[in-house]
Amino acid sequence: MDLSQKIVAALLAGFFLIALLRVFSAPLRVAVKLLANTLLGFLALWVVGLTSAVTGITLGLNLWNALVIGVLGLPGFCLLLLVQWVL
């Protein structure tokens, strides 16, 4: 492969990458937002675990609880407390 073919291949790869990013930008944005909210859910569960001696509220630090809090937010936290209280 000579230099001109390498340049054309690099330009085509760049255009292909840009096209893929434009096509999948909305699903990637949703996935990144869900991941960020789940990490914030883990942080919230960790803080609840730290304050459990004072407040008496205990929730397990696991992926399911973090996803519920990450997706639903404060209502998800209340839902988890309600489920713990009922069960």
N, C-alpha and C positions, 0 to 999 in steps of 0.2 A: 504494500500500500504506500503510495507516495503521499506527500504532504497535503495536496489538494483534496484527495479522497478522505484523509483524516479530518480535515476541516469541515467538509460537507457532512461527514458522519457525525461529528460533534454538534454541528448546527441542527441536524435532523433530530438527534437525541435531545438537544435542548428544547426544541419546539415540541417534541413528543412529551417531555416532562412537563412543560408549561400547560399543554392541553390536558394531561392527566390531572394536574393540580386544579385546573379550572373545572373539570368535570366532577371531581371528588371533593371540592372545597366545602360544600355544605355538609356532607356526611362526616368529613374529617373535623369540621368545626363542632358538630354535635358530639362526636366521640371525645374530643379534647375537653369540651365543657363537662361531659359526664365524668371523665377521669378527674378533672379538677374538683368537681363537686364531691366525688367519692373520697378524694384525699381530704377535703374539708370535713366530710363526715367522719373519717377516721380521727381527725384532730378533735372534733367535738366529742367523740366517744372516749378519747384518751383523757380529755379534760373532765368529763363526767366521772371517769374512773378515778382520777386524782382527787376529786372532791367528794367521793362517795362516803368517806368517813364522816364528813360534816353534814351532807345532805341526806344520806341514806338511799340515794338513787344509784342503782347499779345496772348497767347494761353491758353485755358482752362486747368485746372489741374484736369483731369479725367482719368479713367482707359483706355478708348479707345485711347486717345492721348499717354498715357504712353506705351501702348502695341505697337502702331505704331512706336514710337521712340525706344522702346526696341528691337523690331524685326528688323527694317530697319536701325537703327542708324541715322547718319547724313542725309542720303537721306530721311529718314522718317520725320525728322524735317523740311527739305526743302519742302517735300510734304505737310505737315500740313500748313506751311506758304503759299504755293501756293494755297491750297484749301481755306484758309481764305481770301486770296487776291481776288480770283475769286468769291467767294460767298459773 
